[in-house]
Amino acid sequence: MSGPKLSFDQPNRYIGQPVPRADAQRLLMGRGRFVDDLQLPRMMHAAFLRSPVAHGRIVELDVAAARSMLGVVAVLTGDDLVGVVEPYVGVLSHLAGLRSAPQMPMAVDRVRWQGEPVAMVLAQTRAEAEDAVAMIHLDIEDLPVVVDMETALDPDTPVIHPEFGSNLAWTRTVNVGDVDAALKGDGITVVEREFRFGRHTGVTLEARATVAEYDPAEDQLTVQYSGQAPHMMQFIFAKHFGMAEENVRVISQDVGGSFGIKIHTYGDEIAAAAAARMLGRPVKFVADRYESFMTDIHARDHVVQGRMAVTKAGQIVALEFDDVTGIGPYSMYPRTSAIEANQVLNLTGAPYVVPNYRATSKVVFQNKTLMCQYRAVGHPIAMAICDGLLEEAAAAIGMDPVDIRRKNLMRDDSYPCTSASGMKLDDLSHQKALEKLVEMMDYTGLRENQARLREQGIHRGIGFVSMVEVTNPSPMFYGIGGAPIASQDGATVRLDAGGGVHVSSSVTEQGQGTNAILQQIVAGVLGVDIGRVKVTTGDTRTTPYGGGTWASRGAGIGGEAALLAAQALKEQVLEVAAVILQTQVDKLDIAGGAVVDAVGGGARMTLSDLARTVYYRGNELPSDMKPELVATRHYRVTDTPFVFTNGAMAAEVEVDVETGFVRVVNFWAVEDCGRVINPRLVDEQVRGGVVQGIGGALYEECIYSEDGQLLTTTMADYLVPMAAEMPDIHVAHIETPTKTSILGAKGAGEAGTGGAPAAVMNAVNDALRPLGASIFQMPMTPARVLTALEKAGR
């Protein structure tokens, strides 16, 4: 007989409460366990010579002088890794037609982007390694450079991979309904705009870092890894080094931010692990900030031609756009560089009823740093296209931007349904979120204040976005090809003899508080003090197999696995307790670290006494009883590709028309991420995402010269928002639990990043509209704002 199930309708001591993070004190005391803290015996430090040009043929690579430098142990080139590392190709089968050339960790014969690793020096210290790098002689014959993605497919543009015949990596078209007929309908207003999204990257607090150690006696490779998906990387190292997977251990402990940047395969990290195997000594590589800007994946580099048709009453009748994006010379391995474009096709217009929808995306090769998946993959582009066009359409027909959303957003009672692109949607609350947002921000009062300020020459604008966020991806999201990417997660929950509980989970802690919510879930289910719950994550040797942390899945998938394992353990505990106490299971529960009467709550025995009986005095139990006091469960989403979170956001900005500077005055976000496990963590996840979104909207951009030289390689050149640039960010919640799980949790980690750019862009255009100006290029820098005003004759 099963014991009592957790009821979410009753007050819970932990689930739904703003419990402080258990690791906060440790981290604030400087006791984090980061990769760069590791110091192993006989450890070597790696430094890389990187290509100084975007495209060229290696004529000469002379490392003799470097090998003779003080402290140098070895110098390896791309040729040295041929036959040691199997080349990798960044394609997946569910992206039909995606192509990419094989990649090696370091360049062999030819370089294809500035910053590509060419040679690796291994020395006793990092300083000695860098000194030796400076002594390497590299002669490169320049080759034609492909930089502009808009001309990458032109007949006279050089082809980066001649075997492909063109620079096209992938293309896809979605065509639903009859867009052409809808655009020609009577009484239809059509708005057309060109959107430009600048390249930017994730500036993680901790740079990419790895320490690789090889034990030849056991053919055991151990990689300490500042990343997000240990089991995926275990497979990659095993496959490409020709090792058995069980002989590879990948450990990810504390990670100072990832944002998707650290979920990919980087040549320098693979080369470091290869060197550890070849030389039999540990190797450490930590990217400096300059290397990070040049080699961490970039994202968001899109040019979109979009148009929307609406009736006089504001009903959307058609949405169409063409998107082109450049991804560098390869598709990134193993997640692929086409996913962002695919997400743009899938997510644009998703919150709205759009009867006619046509969209095409072209993904092209170019000689720049590789592009791939970064926090809120494709969302900022998708939301900006639709909501930008929607607010332009509202202005064109003289309709309020809130009213036009009320007319077109999917009704809260219309689920389950599908979006225009065919995405399955359920358990969403677009209309309710919009109404809560309007009330929270005092929309009427803001408009009245906006009008008063305009009379004083102060130009404020208010912009909105209604959005969805992809969370909890199912196994159908990633196809076979490249490397296996698990969409399931596992958790093991164990009751120890002292009454403490240990949780081992396949999700990883990236600074977002995953370990804290796992504690809350397990403590809530088992009725123990949260301080008695310890969590282990990020170690392929000791944790169940799973996907790790990506796509806002830690709570919804990892948390559900922990819930199921904790419930199974609770049933075991109560079955043992019922035998010891000679009663029935359904008459017992657990609270305060003890087995108690289900009715009345009287304590019967502590969990410690029960566990000690099982572990030490098994002779006191019936001979046919074999209690484990440990349970492992795995969880995956089924029957739908994703579980969607939805939200409504608004920004208030002030534009200085003399300088072009944009100041975000206020920001509001209403989020429906299903069941909220920890309101404090969710609010800060939303706020952190909004900050990143504002960065992309106003400040951050990776700028290249015409010959493919990255010009923004320091924090002085690449601007990120700081405290002084941040507005008050007001967060509120609606809870519509997903029916796909018991816990009902969706994800919340990427919504702010995905929605904030559109809200800010719409707010800037709302401020500029009375002046006859508009801007649809991000980041909206002062120079670009002034150019827009100049074009309008201001």
N, C-alpha and C positions, 0 to 999 in steps of 0.2 A: 504494500500500500504506500502511496506517495504521501509525503508530508505536506504541510501547508505551502501554497505558492505565494510569492511576493505579490501584494496588491498595491498597485500604484494609486488607487483611490484613497488609501489611508496614509496618514502622515508617516514619512520615513525619516529616520535620523540622518541619513546621508544623501540619498538620491534626491536631487532637486535642491540641495542646499549649497550655499556659497562657502564650502569647506576650504580652508587654506591649503595650499599645496604642501605636501609632506617634504618635498625636496628643496623648498624655498630657502630654508635656513642654511642647509648645507651649501647651496650655490652662493648665497650671499656671503658666507664665511670664506669663500674662495676654495672650497673643497670639492669642486667639480672634478669629474674624471673625463678629461678631454684627451684626444689623441696626442696633441703636442706635449702633454704632461709625461708621456711615456719615455722612459730612459732604460733601454735594454743593454745587457752586456754585449760588447763588440758591435754595437749598432753603427751603421754607416748612414750618412746623410746624402740625399740626392738633390742635385740641382741640374737644370736643363738648359741646354742651348736651344733656343726657339727661332723659328724662321723669322728673319727681319722683313721678308717680303710676302706679298699675298699669293703669288704664283710664280714658280720657277723650277728649273731643273738643277739638281745638285751636280755641279761639275767636280768639286773637290771638297772633301771633308777630312782634314788632317788633325788628328787628336794626339799626335806624338808629344807635343809640348805639354799638353794638359796632363798626360799620363805621368810625366816626370815631376809634377808639382808636389810640394810638401803636403803630406796627409792624404794624397789621392790613392785610393785602392784600385779603382778601375774606371774606365771610360767605355761606355757602350753606345753603339749607333743602331739605327734601324736595321741595318744588315745583320747585326749580331743577334737580333730577335727573330729573324726569319728561320722557321723550323722549330723555334722555341715557343712561339705564340701563334696559335691558329688565327688567321684573319677573321674579322667579324663584319657582318653586314646588317645594317639597321632597317630591316623590313619586317612586316607582320602580315599574315595572310588575310586578315579581315580588312585590310586596306588594299583592295584589288588594284594591281597595276603599279604599286609603289616600287621604285627601284633605287638602288644605291650601290656604289662600288665597294669592294672589300676595303677595310681599313686596317692599318697596323698601328701599334702604340706609338711608334716614332716613324718619321717619314723615311721612305725608301725610294731613292732616285728623284722624287719630285715632291715639292711642298705646295700646298693648296690653300693655305691661309696664314696670315701673319700670326705668329704665336704657336704654330704647330711644332711639337717637339721634334728635334733633329738628333740630338745627342744627350746622353745622361752621364754626369760625373758623380762618382760615389767616393766620398771622402770621410775623414774622421769627424769633421765639423761642417756645418752648413757654409760657414765663411770660406773654408778651404775649398769646398766644392764650387762655390761661386767664383772664387779667384781662378780656378782651373778652367771653368767655362769660358772665361774671358780670353784664355790662351788658345782656344780651338779656332783653327782657320777654316772658314766656310766660304766657298766660292759658289754663287748661284747665278745661273743664266736666267734673266728675267723672261717670263712668258706673258702673253696677253692676259689681262686681268678682267674678270667679269664682276662688276660691283653693283650696277644698277639692275635691280630685279625687274623693273618695267621693260627693259630692253633685252633681258636675258634670253628670250626666245626669238629675237629678231634674226633673220637669215644671216646677217653679217656679223653677229656676235660670236666670238670664239666659243667652242664647246669644251667644257672642263674635262669631261670624260668622253673621249671620241667614240668609244665603243657603244655609247647610247645614241649617238647621232643628234642629240639636242640637249639642252639644259633643263628639260622638263623631268622632274622627279615623280610627280603625281598630279592627277586632276580628277575632279568629281563634280557632277552636276546633280542637283535636286530639282525636280520639276513636278509641281503638284497643281492641278487645276488648269486654268487657261489664263495666264498672265496677260498675254497680248490682248485678248478680248476685254479683260477687265480694265486695262489701261485706256481703252478707247470708248468706254461706256459714257453715256450721257450724264452730264452734271458731275463729272469726276474731276477732282483736283489732284494733280500729280506734282510731287516735289522730288527734285533730284539733287544729290549732293555727292561730292568726292570726300572720302574720309582717308586720312593718313595717320598711321600709328607708328611712332618712332620705336626703333629697337631699344630695348632696355634689358636689364639683368637683375638678378637677386643679389643684393649686397648683404651677405650673411655676416653675422657678428663673428663667427668662427669660419675661417677660410677652409677650403677642402684640405683634408689631411689624411694620411695613411701611414701605418707602420706594419710592414710585412716581415714575418719570421718563418723560416723553413727548417724543419727537423728532418735531415736525410735518413736518420735511423728508422723513422716511422713513416717516411714520405708524407709528412704532415705540414701543411701550409696554414698559418694563422695570420689573419689580416685584421688589424684594428682599423676601424673604418668610420669616418665621420659622415655617415650617410643614413639612408632611409629604408633600405630593403636588403637586409643581410642574407636572407635565403636566396634571393635572386642573384646576388653577387657570389654566393657560394657556388651556384651552378655555373656562372660565367667563368670564374677562375678555374673550376674543374674542367669545364669543356675546352677552354682555350689553352690550358696547360696540359691537357691529356691526363688528368688525374681523376681518381674516384671521388665522388662528391663527399663521401664520409671522411676523406682525408683533407678536406678544406674546412676550416672554421673561420667564420666571419663574426666579428664582435663590434657592436655599435653601442657605446655607452652614452654619456652626455654629449649632446650635439648642440652647438650654438647656432641654431637656425638652419633650415634647409630650403624651404619654399620650392621644392622640385629641382633645385639646382644640383642637389646631391643624390639624385636617383638615377644617374646616367653613368655610362662607362667612359672614363677619361683615359687617354693614352698614357699620361704621366703616372697614374695610379697603377695601371696594368704593368707598365715598364718597371716600376718599383718592386712589385711582387715578383716579376720575372727575374730581376736582379738578385733578390733574396734567395730564390731557388738556385740560380746559377752559381752564386758565390758562397752560399751556405752561411750567410750572416744577415742579421736583421737590417732592414732598410727603412728609413723614415723620409717621407716627403710631405712638406707643408707648403702650400702655395702662398706666396706673398700677395699683397693687394694688387700689384701690377699684373702678376700672372693671372689672378682671378678675373680681372676685367678682360684680359685677352683670351682666356681659355674656358671659363665657366660658360655654360650655354647662355645664349641670348634668346629673346622672345619678342613677340608683338610686331614684327616688321611687316606691316600689311598696307596695301593701297586698295581701297574699295570704292567702286562706283555703284551707288545705291539709289533706288527710287521707291517711292510709296505712293499708292493711289487711295484716296478717301472720298467718300460721298460728301455732299453738302452738310449732312447731319453728323459727319465725323466718323463714319463706319469705315474701317480698313477693308478694301476690296482686293488689294494686291501689294506684294512686297517682292522686290527683285534686286539682286546685286551681283556684281562680279568682283572677285577677290584675287589678288596676286600676292604671294609672299615668298621671300627668299630665305633659304635655310642653311646657307653655307655650302661647302663642296660635297658633303655627305648627309645622309639621313642618320641622325644620332642613334647609337646603339645602347640598349635594345628597345627603348620606348618609341622610337621613330620620331622624325621631325614633321610628319604629316598630321599628327593627331591634333595640333592646334587648328589647322585649317579645317579639319573634319569637324571639330567642335564648333567652329564658327558656322558651318553649314547646318549643323544639327540644332544649335541653340538660338540662332537669330529669330526673333519673333515668337519664341516659345511661350511666353506668358499670355499671348494674345490669340484671339480667333482670327486667323488669316486664311481665307478660303483659297487664295491663289498665291503660290509661292514658287519662285525660281531663283536658284543661286548656283554659281559656279566658282570653284576655287582652283587656282593653278599654283603649284608648289615648284619652285625653280631652284637650281643650283647656282651658287655664286662663290666668289673667293673672299668670304668673310668667316668669322667665327661661327661655328655650328649653332643653329637655332633648335630649340626643342621645348619640352614642357616645363613651364614655370607657373607658379601659383595662379590658380584660376585660369587654367588652360583655355584659351580662346574666348573666355567669358567677356573680358573688357571690350573686345572687338564686336562680338555678337550683340551685347547690350547697347553699345554706342550706336551701331548701325540702326537698329530698330527704333530705340527710344529717341535718338537724334532726329531721325526722319519723322517720327510721330510728333514731336514738339514743333518741328518745322511745318508739318501739315496742319497742326492746330493753329499756329499763327497765320497760316495762309487762308484758313476759312474763318478766322476770328473766334476760335474756340479756346476755352481754358484748358491747359495741359492736364489738370486733374479730371475734368469732365470727359475729355477724350479717352482717358484711360478707363474711367468708369464704364464707358460705352463698349470698349473693346477687350478688356481683360476677361480671361476665362472666369465664368461664374464659379463660386465656391461649391455649388451643388452639382457641378457638371462632371465630376470625376467618378470613375476613371475615364480618361479620354486620351487623345493623341494630339501632339502639336502639329503645326503645318509640315514639319520635316519628318513626322512619323514617330517622334519620341513618345513613349508611354508615360503618362502623367497621372499621379494619384496623390491624394492626401495633401492638397495644397490650399492656400488661403489668400489668393491675390487681392480679391476685393476687400476682405477684412483687413489685410495688412495695409492697403492704401488708406482706408478710412482711419485706422489707428494712427498712421503717419500724419495725415492731415490734421487730426485733432492734437497730436503731440506737439507739432511744430507751430500751432496756431496760424494756419495758412492765411486766413482772412486778415489777421493782424499784420502778418508779414507783408502782404500785398499793399495794405494801407501805408505801412511804414516805407515801403519801396517807393510809392508815389510821392510821399513827402520828401524823401531824400533826393529824388530826381529833380524836384523843384529847386533844390539847393546845389545842384550840379554834382551830386554823389550818385554814382551809377552802380546800383546793386541789382543782382539777378537771382532768381530762384529756379532751380532745375530738379527734375525728378528722374527716377528710373524704377521700373518694375522688372524684377529679374528672377531667374531660376539659377540654382547652383547644382552642378553634378556632384553627387555624393554616393557613398556605399556602392561602388561599381560591382556588377556581378561577373561571373566567369565568362559570360558572352561578350564582355567589353573587349578583352584582348584575345586575339586569335593565336594560333600556333605559328611559330616562325621567329627567328632571332633567338630569344631566350624565353623560357617560361616565366610568366608573371602571375603570381598567385593572387586571386581575388578572394580567397577564403583566409580566415585567420583562426588560430587555435589558442586555447588557454588551459593550463593545468592549475587546479586549486587544491592545496594540500593542508590538512590540519596536522600540526606538529604536536609533539607530546606535551609541550608546555602550554598548549592552548592557543598559540599563535597560528596565523594562517599565511601561507606563502602562495603567491600568484606568479605563474610564469606565462608570459604572453608573447606571441609572435609580432605584435605591433611594437613600434619603437618610439622612444621619447626624443622629440626634437626641440624641446623647450616649450611646447604648447600645453603640457599638463596631462599627457596621456596616462602616465603612471598614477596621477592623482585620481582620475575618474575610474580607473580600474580598482583602486582602493575603495572608492565610494560604492561602486557597484557590488563588490564582493562583501564588504562590510555590511551593506544594506541587506543583502540576501541572507547572510549568515548570522546577522544579529550580534556582531562582535564590535568592539571598539576599533575605530579606524586605525589607531596607533598599533594594533596587533596584526595588521595586514601589511606584509612586505611584498614588493613587486620586483620581479626580474624581467627585463626585456632585452632584446637586441643581441642574442647570442645563439648562433645556430647549433651549438653543442647542447644547450640546456633548455631551449624553448621549443614549443611545438612549431610545426611547419606553418608558414603563413606569408602574407604579402608584405608586411611592414606598414609603413606610414606613407600614404599618398592618397590624393583624391578625396580628402575629407572623410576618411573611413575608419579612423581610430576608435571613435565612440560607437558608431553604428555597426561595425563588423567586429572589431576587436572587443568592444564592450559587450556585444551580444554573446560572443564566445565565452567571455568571463562570466556573464550572467548564467548561461546554461551550465557551465562547469560548477559554479557555486551552488546552483539549485541541485545538481546531481550529488554534490558533496553533502549538502544539507539533508537530502533524503537518506544517504548512508548513515550520517550521524544520528538521525532520529530513529532509524531502524535499529541501530545498536542500543540507543538509549531506551527504546521500548522494551527490548529484551532484558536489559539490566534492571530497569525499573518495573518490569512485569506489568506493562500497560500497552495501550494501542498507539500506533504512530500518530494518528490524527488527533490524539489528545495532548500532543506535545508540540512545542515550538522552541526556537532559540532566541534569546534576548540577553543582552548584557554579558555575553561570553558564557552563558550557562543554558542548559536545557531547562525549559520552564513548562508549566502547565499552559496549554493553549488558551484555556479559559481561566482568567484570574491572574496569570503570570507568575505564580509562585515558583521559586527556584527549586529544581530537583537535583541537579548535579552540574558541576562546572565542565566546560569542554576539556579542560586540562585533565580532570579526573577520568572522563570518558576516554580520552586519547591514551592516557597512561595504562588504562585497563586493556585497551586493544593492543598497544605496543609491548607492554611489559608483563601483563597478567592475562594472557590469552586463554589460559587454562580455566578462567572463571566464566568464559563464554561457552555456549553450546558448540559441540565439536563440528557440527555442520555449518556453523557460521564463519564466514571468511571475510571480515570487513577490511576495506582498503583504506578508507579515510583520505582518498585522493581521487580526483576525477578530471578527465580531460575531455573537452568538447571542442568541436570546430563548427564554424558557421559561415555560410555563404548566402548571398541574396539569390533568389531564384525567380524565374518567370518575367523578369524585367531587367533591362540593361543597367539602369541606375535607379537610385532613390533620390528624388529631387527635393532640395530645400528651396523655399521661395522667400522673397523679401521685397520691401519697398523702401526706397531711400530718397533723400532730398538734400540738396546743398544750397546754401546761401553764400554768394560771393560778392566781393566789391572789386570793381575794375577801375584802376587809375588810368584814365584816357590820356594823360600827359606822359606817363612812363611805360604804360603797358603792363604794369604789375597787377597780378590777380591775387587777392587775399581771400581765403576761405574763412568766412565769418562763423558759420555754423554748419553742422552736419547732423542729419537724423537718419537712423536706420531701424526699421522694424523687421525682425527676422523670425521666420518659422522654420526651425531646425528640428521639429518633432519634440520629443521629450528632452527637456533641459536637465542634464545631470548635475552640472555645477554652473549656476548663473554667473558667478564671478569670472570663471574661465571663459565661458561663451562670450560674455560682454567684451573681455579683453581680446579674444580672438577676432571679434567683429571690428573692434577699434583698430587693432593692428593691421587688419586687412584694409580698412579704410585709409590708413596712413600710406600703405603701399599703393593703393589706388590713386590717391592724391599725388604721390610721387610720379606715377606714370602720366597723369593728366597734366601736370604743371612743370616738372623738374627733370626727370630722368630720361637720358637718351644716350645711346652709344653712337657716336658720330664717326664716320669714316671719310678719308680723303678719296679722291678719284682713283688713286692707285691702290686702294684697299688697306691703307694704314689707319688703325684705330687711334683716334685723337683724344679720346676720353679715358685715360688709363690711371687717373688718380682721383682722390676724393675732392680735389680742388677743381677738377674738370667735370666730373660726373656728380651732379647734384642730387642729394637725397634729402627728403624733408626732415627737418629737425624739430625740436619742441617749439621753437618760436614760430614755425610755419603752421602748426597744428591748431585747428579750431576745437571748440568743445564738440565732442561726438556723443550724441544722445542715442541710447540704445533701448529698445523695447522688444518684447517677444510675444508671439502667438505660438501656442503648442498644439500642433496637429500630428500626433504620433503616427509614424508609418505602420501600416498593417503588415509589412514584410517581416517584422520581428516582434518579440515579446517586449523588449525594452522600448521600442518605438522611437529610437534616436536616429536622427539624420546627421549630416555633417554641418559644420559651421565655420570651417577654417578658411574658406576662400571667398565668401560672399562679399566682404568689403572690397577686396581687390578687384572682383569682377564688376561690381556695381558702381563704385565711387567715380571712376573716370567719366561714365556717361552722365551722372548727375552733375558733376562739376562742369563738363562741357556744355550741358544744357543751361546751367546757371549762367555761365559766361555769355552764351548767346542771348539769353534773356536780358542780360545787362546791356549787350551791344545792339540789340534789335532796334530800339528807338533811334539809334545813330545810323541805321542802315548797314551795319557791319555784321559779319559772322565769321566764325573760325571752326574748322573741322579737322584740325591737325593737332595731334598730341606728340610731345608736350606743348601746351599753349604757352610758349615762352613770351616774355615781354616784347621781343622783336617781332614775333609773329602776330601778336595782338596789335601792335602799332601798324604793321603792314596791312592787316585787315581793315583798320580804321582809315589808313591812307587810301586804300582801294575804294572805300566808301565816301571818300572826299572829306574826311574829317581832319 
